[in-house]
Amino acid sequence: MDYDMLVVGSGIGGMESALKLGDMGYKVLMVEKEPSVGGKMILLSKVFPTLDCASCISTPKMAASIHHPNVTAMVYSEVEQIEKKAEGKFQIKIRKKPTFVNSSTCTGCRQCEMVCNVAVPDQYNSDMVSRRAAYIAFPQAVPKKAVIEKQGSSPCYHTCPAGIKAHGYIALVRAGKYEEAYELVQETTPLVGSLGRACYAPCEGECSRYEIEGSLPIRKLKRFIADKYYAGNAEPKAVVRVEPNGKKVAIAGSGPAGLTAAFHLARQGYGVKIFEAEKQPGGMLRLAIPSFRLPREVVERDIKNVTVLGVEIETGVRVENIGDLQQQGFDAVFLATGTQGTRKMNVDGEDLDGVVSSLEFLRNVNLGKELSLKDKTVIVVGGGNVAIDSARVAVRLGAKKVIVQYRRSREEMPAHHWEIEGAEKEGVEFQYLTAPVKFNGKGGKLAGAVSIRMELGGADAGGRRKPVPVEGSDYVTKADMVIIAVGLAPDTKNFGSTIKLNMNETISVDPETLQTDIPYVFAGGDVVTGSSMIVNAVGQGRRAAFFINRYLTGQDLKGEEYDYRLPAVDKQQVIDRQQQYSVLPPVENKEVWHEKVSDFREIEPPLTEEEARYSAGRCLDCGVCSECSQCISECPANAIDMSMKEEKLEVEVNSVIVSTGFKLFPADAKPQYGYGKHKNVITGMQMDRLLAPTRPYNTVLRPGDGKVPDNIAYILCTGSRDQTVNNQLCSRVCCMYSVKQNQLIMGALPLADVTVYYIDIRAFSKGYDEFYEQARGMGANFVKGRVARVEEVEDGNLALYYEDIDNGGKVTRAEHDLVVLSVGLLPNTEVFDFFAGEQLEADEFQFVREVDEDINPGRTSIEGVFVAGTASGARDIPDSILHAGSAAAQAAAYVERTRMQQ
Amino acid sequence: MSSEKRAVREIVREEMLMRDKILAALGDGPLTVPEIADALGYPAYEVMYWVMGMRKYGYVSEKELTDEGYYKYGAVAREGA
């Protein structure tokens, strides 16, 4: 849709221009980057010199500007480009930011804000108090609709293959909401306890805090919430089962992929049956991971999260024929049989008694088979986590000596460093750059390994340096057992005749939908990806459930976006939000370690509650919104929409009014006044917030300690009329807003003394001088003299050193308990970035240049573009409104003149 | 006298962490901001952010004003809690 006019900004100037033009009958588009119209005026306490309530004056205009039949107010949107076209028209590009709240259903009840778990500084209260990631800008906001601030996906969540909302559960732990944290993880997977112990936590590798002093222990936090929840819920809570939809899904394999798929399908009303080849369910969780890392009871409790939904698990049944399942009445099949086979080394002696695969070894131990390695020497071949697990299990079975032989160096070892270090502590010997080339035997039984030294040569196709045997370096090690842990492979021979396999015998699927070449058969997890992390398999199970549901409900599988996440927020952007960081060291990683390890007790101690909350408290809230989903649960209007996306719009208009306002002088640019350093030095805008009815505190208080101040100083011309900060202009409003605040303070705090340090008082407009005199009459003390510096003294009080001009100009010291810096106005130079082609000109002070200010106020260097209010120079509110009316008249005249010419 | 102030964003972020501690400190009755700061071992200006955030979101409210010019803040039952 096209408009007659574009008004950029909805402060008092923008609103005035839009309303006047709307009243004239023009169609106006008003674009505001904040979630509410109103600009800065709505945040003020009162206006001078009438002391009318700023809200009372602003809100009718705010309401009118969004309800006016000819004005379209587009909030939370930014003009990206303004380009002048032929015939005097303008092409406008606008970015509409996602609010993640459906504005047509949001009632402005603030429930989302009340339950939100992310606190950030409230810019609408000049950072004196917090707001939430989900928020309504201020109580008088128009429209009064919530928005959720998201700067992107937090990297921990974005990188999780399963889509577990790591930032969300961290934020919930930080807030002490452990059960909600558990439930949030369980929304994605039933395997909360298992992942809390055995996940390799790619999230931690992406944690922004890593850049400061170390990642958060995200996995351990998951374990903390699972332990806490399971301690109070030995059995899953009774669930209200979804009405069965009459369709059945068979799942082959009860590992992480199968269990997760079953969980999601059952929750949608499918009849799900899992067929497990082993005697007990759990797949690799139960068979491959030693119980000292993942106790069996945790796996069993996780599985109950699935069976409570009515999922049937039949063990000891290997799926041999997919067609049989269809004949049994299953409408879809999900193959998640994992990697049950092991790779061979293809060296002599591999078939000797005593040479075993790591999986066979671990499976036997995990299924309770009696096995003793007392006084035996064990060689483990391989460098992955399975190799380390095998070595540590061998130690626990009493082996006299356990040697890990790995053909590359420690740096290249795929196992995690903490696993290697744990094994070393338990006495495992590592022989790097070494590999067996032959196993010797006697009577069919293993006697030892012939190994050869390696050196690293050039890089292979994957970029890793290739191990090259060193000729003549072979040596023999006597051994009673060799455990080969050089990789796992899928066992898909049963399926090979019916579905398409890849060269490496994994099942061939559409990577997006996980559908095989048989439409009703899907596959996922290690049997598709090859041996991988548990969390990858969980992600595949979840994905499969999503597309199986689409398949069984007759929906198109292609084109549907699964698990949409915003792009990850840039980590440097996150770090740069703060100028300095306190050092908050991570909780030390520790294992319960005994010199002689002989049992399978869990080695990793849990985080204590104190450690968990401390750790969660280190989170930087990278994406801002944590996606903890509390707002979704709480919103009575069901208005939260996390799938909302940014929109880009293009419109054509006949004329443009820029009303982009001003910026306040950054008070810390005058370091001698101590803003940002001394706790009780604030700005004039902060004092206005303290005096406003919607103030951040219960009354005017010192931010340093909450004391009601009784001796307040004002320093005028902070950042105005000051060559040292490159702003020689008078800001025109500082004297009078300070005088206004003096009067309001003396009304609110009758016992307080107010002293104003000034150069000269500029009370130039109608009623201003009288207003100033009234403040003096009320008791405000005006001291002529520039303040040189402010120092913090005892109890947070402040010593001012100033030139006492009326008393001979000597430098004098005075003590106050609160100092207000009357900061000036600076140009908002962002407006100049909007223009493509013909550039908008700035004046010598970087305000928008009015080319003919005396007789055509509001006209800019671009014909058809006008400026309203403080975008062209410091003005008080009445002058801004007057100027905005002028800009509106100019814009209307331009449009009519253009029309007549055409 | 002036001790290094932490970044506002960092202090504010900790409100969620400190909320339970502050409510526990208020268990025996209302306290001023400096009294809460003493109880928690944190600087008063940081406690000010947390207490005012908690006030804004209905966890505490101001009670009496002391002779020294400090309000006492007490825990309140939140609507819907």
Interface residues (C-beta under 8 A of the other chain):
Chain A: E113 M114 N117 V118 A119 V120 P121 D127 M128 V129 S130 R132 A171 R174 A175 G176 R577 Q578 Q579 Q580 Y581 S582 R613 Y614 A616 G617 C619 L620 D621 G674 G676 K677 H678 K679 P696 Y697 N698 T699 L701 P703 G704 D705 G706 K707 V708 D710 E791 E792 V793 E794 G796
Chain B: M1 S2 K5 R6 A7 V8 R9 E10 V12 R13 E14 E15 M16 L17 R19 D20 T32 V33 P34 A37 A44 Y45 M48 Y49 V51 M52 G53 R55 K56 Y57 G58 S61 E62 L65 E68 G69 Y70 Y71 R78 G80
